[in-house]
Amino acid sequence: MVTSHRSRVVIAGTGSVGAATAGAIVLQGLCDELVLINHNPDKASGLAMDLMDGSDYTGRFVSIRRGDWADCRDADIVIVTAGPKPKPGETRFQELGAAIDIVDPILCAIRDSGFDGILIMVSNPVDVLSWFAWKRTGLPRAQVIGSGTALDTSRMKAIIGDITRLDPRMVSGYVIGEHGDSQFVPWSTVSFVGKSFTQYLQDNQSRYADITLDGIEEWTRRRGLLIKSLRGGTSQGIAATVAGLARTILWDERRVVPVSTLIDGEYEYDEHDVFLSLPVALNADGVGDFVDLHLDESELSKFHRSARIVREHCAMIADRL
Ligand SMILES: NC(=O)c1ccc[n+]([C@@H]2O[C@H](COP(=O)([O-])OP(=O)(O)OC[C@H]3O[C@@H](n4cnc5c(N)ncnc54)[C@H](O)[C@@H]3O)[C@@H](O)[C@H]2O)c1
């Protein structure tokens, strides 16, 4: 007899980001079963039907339905995208008070279901909420991640792709730290078509006279705000990113990706009890080995600044634990 494991992904919160993430997962046929939970159950039912209606044209059949917290028990991945609708002009930290009121009961329900898979936090401020989720659920550190700067890294690559008119996937490197204003690019980690990106720019100075590393970093940092001002919010980029993380976990792809993870004394990063993004090996068990990026002094000080900012905001909600 064939024994098969039915992979299940649960998405909690089916607003713009949750719905787009569900779409990305279904179109790629990443799991066997997708369960949608929303505090307005009709919205989850409607989205499930809407997604099902494309079944004849997707790569693979995915069973899709509205569910409830009990469905988390046997889930491989739970993705939390519930939160207050981000307002144009508002920073992610300004969402914290409203976000914790929404996310805390959801985390309690996930914990009480007996869930023992990988929890992916997407709601903002994502580093603070990932730390809170780790504490609240009691899951092992390897099983709690935030989407973190996986999105910002993809944004940085998209911007370089746009500038050079080459495939963004030719870029290797990371945005690290907070998913927010203090994020940064350690440029020494960024390579492109077989050389450092810094070297690539120098080699093509006349073609890219107006392009600087600082400029690319700032465009990357501001990209979310720009999209919000243009179309009211972001959803497609984060959806592709989260689906990519889910694929890496479900298919045990063992990619090295920058996600928000508990930092606990690794290498020279020298931080504890804080969630920030660093490149880590991600596989079916969650977060594995860290990569030692050998940050220079100025990069380390930027990393510590991110840690300080995130930790200060964690302190504001610590009394809820
Ligand atoms: N990490 C990232 O890179 C990233 C990118 C974009 C958005 N986000 C975050 O994702 C979250 C959702 O953004 P969105 O644009 O989809 O917002 P949205 O308003 O479209 O959707 C919010 C969802 O939260 C649910 N919700 C609201 N109040 C609730 C409550 N009291 N209990 C349970 N569920 C509740 C809603 O039903 C809805 O499903 C926000 O926190 C946003 O900041 C994160």
The ligand as an SDF file (V2000), in Angstrom:
LIG
                    3D

 44 48  0  0  0  0  0  0  0  0999 V2000
    5.8910   41.2100    6.5240 N   0  0  0  0  0  0  0  0  0  0  0  0
    5.6660   41.8810    5.4150 C   0  0  0  0  0  0  0  0  0  0  0  0
    6.5750   42.0530    4.5960 O   0  0  0  0  0  0  0  0  0  0  0  0
    4.2850   42.4340    5.1460 C   0  0  0  0  0  0  0  0  0  0  0  0
    3.9430   42.9790    3.9100 C   0  0  0  0  0  0  0  0  0  0  0  0
    2.6700   43.4840    3.7420 C   0  0  0  0  0  0  0  0  0  0  0  0
    1.7440   43.4730    4.7990 C   0  0  0  0  0  0  0  0  0  0  0  0
    2.1420   42.9330    5.9780 N   0  0  0  0  0  0  0  0  0  0  0  0
    1.2380   42.8850    7.1340 C   0  0  0  0  0  0  0  0  0  0  0  0
    0.2270   41.9310    6.9070 O   0  0  0  0  0  0  0  0  0  0  0  0
   -0.9070   42.2680    7.7140 C   0  0  0  0  0  0  0  0  0  0  0  0
   -2.1680   42.2490    6.8750 C   0  0  0  0  0  0  0  0  0  0  0  0
   -2.1240   43.2540    5.8960 O   0  0  0  0  0  0  0  0  0  0  0  0
   -3.2900   43.3220    4.7770 P   0  0  0  0  0  0  0  0  0  0  0  0
   -2.8820   44.3650    3.8110 O   0  0  0  0  0  0  0  0  0  0  0  0
   -3.5960   41.9530    4.3010 O   0  0  0  0  0  0  0  0  0  0  0  0
   -4.5090   43.8590    5.6440 O   0  0  0  0  0  0  0  0  0  0  0  0
   -6.0620   43.5450    5.4090 P   0  0  0  0  0  0  0  0  0  0  0  0
   -6.8210   44.5350    6.2080 O   0  0  0  0  0  0  0  0  0  0  0  0
   -6.3500   43.4180    3.9620 O   0  0  0  0  0  0  0  0  0  0  0  0
   -6.2470   42.0990    6.0680 O   0  0  0  0  0  0  0  0  0  0  0  0
   -6.1450   41.9420    7.4510 C   0  0  0  0  0  0  0  0  0  0  0  0
   -6.6790   40.6060    7.8670 C   0  0  0  0  0  0  0  0  0  0  0  0
   -6.6770   40.5630    9.2880 O   0  0  0  0  0  0  0  0  0  0  0  0
   -7.9450   40.0890    9.7310 C   0  0  0  0  0  0  0  0  0  0  0  0
   -8.3220   40.6820   10.9950 N   0  0  0  0  0  0  0  0  0  0  0  0
   -8.5370   41.9970   11.2360 C   0  0  0  0  0  0  0  0  0  0  0  0
   -8.9390   42.1390   12.5170 N   0  0  0  0  0  0  0  0  0  0  0  0
   -8.9840   40.9090   13.0700 C   0  0  0  0  0  0  0  0  0  0  0  0
   -9.3120   40.4050   14.3500 C   0  0  0  0  0  0  0  0  0  0  0  0
   -9.6790   41.2190   15.3390 N   0  0  0  0  0  0  0  0  0  0  0  0
   -9.2120   39.0790   14.5650 N   0  0  0  0  0  0  0  0  0  0  0  0
   -8.8340   38.2460   13.5690 C   0  0  0  0  0  0  0  0  0  0  0  0
   -8.5120   38.6640   12.3440 N   0  0  0  0  0  0  0  0  0  0  0  0
   -8.5830   39.9740   12.1000 C   0  0  0  0  0  0  0  0  0  0  0  0
   -8.9270   40.5310    8.6570 C   0  0  0  0  0  0  0  0  0  0  0  0
  -10.0600   39.7060    8.6820 O   0  0  0  0  0  0  0  0  0  0  0  0
   -8.1020   40.3220    7.4000 C   0  0  0  0  0  0  0  0  0  0  0  0
   -8.1920   38.9740    7.0210 O   0  0  0  0  0  0  0  0  0  0  0  0
   -0.5830   43.6200    8.3260 C   0  0  0  0  0  0  0  0  0  0  0  0
   -0.0710   43.4180    9.6270 O   0  0  0  0  0  0  0  0  0  0  0  0
    0.5030   44.1510    7.4350 C   0  0  0  0  0  0  0  0  0  0  0  0
    1.3170   45.1050    8.0630 O   0  0  0  0  0  0  0  0  0  0  0  0
    3.3630   42.4040    6.1730 C   0  0  0  0  0  0  0  0  0  0  0  0
  1  2  1  0
  2  3  2  0
  2  4  1  0
  4  5  1  0
  4 44  2  0
  5  6  2  0
  6  7  1  0
  7  8  2  0
  8  9  1  0
  8 44  1  0
  9 10  1  0
  9 42  1  0
 10 11  1  0
 11 12  1  0
 11 40  1  0
 12 13  1  0
 13 14  1  0
 14 15  2  0
 14 16  1  0
 14 17  1  0
 17 18  1  0
 18 19  2  0
 18 20  1  0
 18 21  1  0
 21 22  1  0
 22 23  1  0
 23 24  1  0
 23 38  1  0
 24 25  1  0
 25 26  1  0
 25 36  1  0
 26 27  1  0
 26 35  1  0
 27 28  2  0
 28 29  1  0
 29 30  1  0
 29 35  2  0
 30 31  1  0
 30 32  2  0
 32 33  1  0
 33 34  2  0
 34 35  1  0
 36 37  1  0
 36 38  1  0
 38 39  1  0
 40 41  1  0
 40 42  1  0
 42 43  1  0
M  CHG  2   8   1  16  -1
M  END
$$$$
